[in-house]
């Protein structure tokens, strides 16, 4: 009976039934969720850049106020999302990229 118990303990210790439930699995899940959050943040940033481009386009002048409202709303969502998921460094990089695309980058870092 002791041999069976020892075999079960060895099996569990070597990763048998508990494989994937340890610390590494949790870290992997966090990394996966962070990756998904970064992907979603990227989509939000694309929407923001599109709205900025539409704001400057002459064909959208009639709905300029609507676009401005949508732009403010998407920026608020990006800000809240960034804070909620602690994606500050990713958002800072995206902001610098947006400024560079818009021609606002003065070459200095914050």
N, C-alpha and C positions, 0 to 999 in steps of 0.2 A: 504494500500500500504506500510505503514511503517512497519507493522508486517511482510510482505513478505521480505522486505529488511533486517530486523533484523534476520529473520530465515535463510536467505541466508548467512549473516555474521556469524551467530553462526555455521552454517554448515561448512563454510570454516575454521573458527577458530578451530573447533573440528577435523579437518583433512579430511573433505569431499573430494572435488575435488583436494585439494592441497596435499593430503597424499603422502608421498614419495618424495616430491620436496624440502623438508627442508634440513637443515644442516646434519641431521643424514643420509639421503640417500646419500648425496655427500660423506660423510665420509665412508660409506659402500662401495661405488663404488671405492673409493681410496684404501680401504683395499683389495677389490677384485682384482683390477689391480695390487696392490703390491704383492698379493699372486700369481698371474699368472706370474709376473716378477720373483719372487723367484723360482717358478717351472721351468721356462725357464733357470734361472741361474744354477739351480741344474742339468739340462740336459747338459748344457755347461760344468759344472765341471766333470760330468761323462765322457764326451767325452775327456776332458783334461787328466783325470786319465787313460783312455784307451790308449790314445796316449803315455803317459809316460810309461805304461807297455809294449806297443809294441816297444818302443824305446830300451828297455832293453832286449827284447826277441831275441834270436839268429836267429829264423826263419825269422825275419824282417830286418836283417842286410843289405840285398841287397837294401832295399828301405829306409834305415835310413835317408838319406837326405830329402826325401819326407815327412817322418813322422816328422822330425824336423821342416820343413816348416809349416806343418799343425798345429803342437803344438804351434809354435810362432803365427800363425794366430788366433787360438782359444783363446790363452791368450790375444791377443790384443782385440778380440771381447768381452771377459769377462771383461777386464779393461774398455772399452768404455761403455759397457752395465751397469756396476756397477756405473760408474760416471753419466751416463744419468739418471738412475732411483734412484740414491742416495741409493745404496744398500751396502754401505761400510762395515757396521757391519756384514752383512751376508757373504760378501766375505772374511772378515778377519777370521771368524769362519771356512769357507771352506778351506782357506789356511792352517790354523793350523791343520785341519783334514788331509789334503793331506800330510803335513810334518810328521805327526804322522804315517800315513800309510807307507810313504816312509822311515821312521826311521830317519828323519832329525830333529825331535823335540827335543830340548835341555831342555825342561821344563820351559823355560823363556817366559814371555809374552812380547809383543812389547810395 
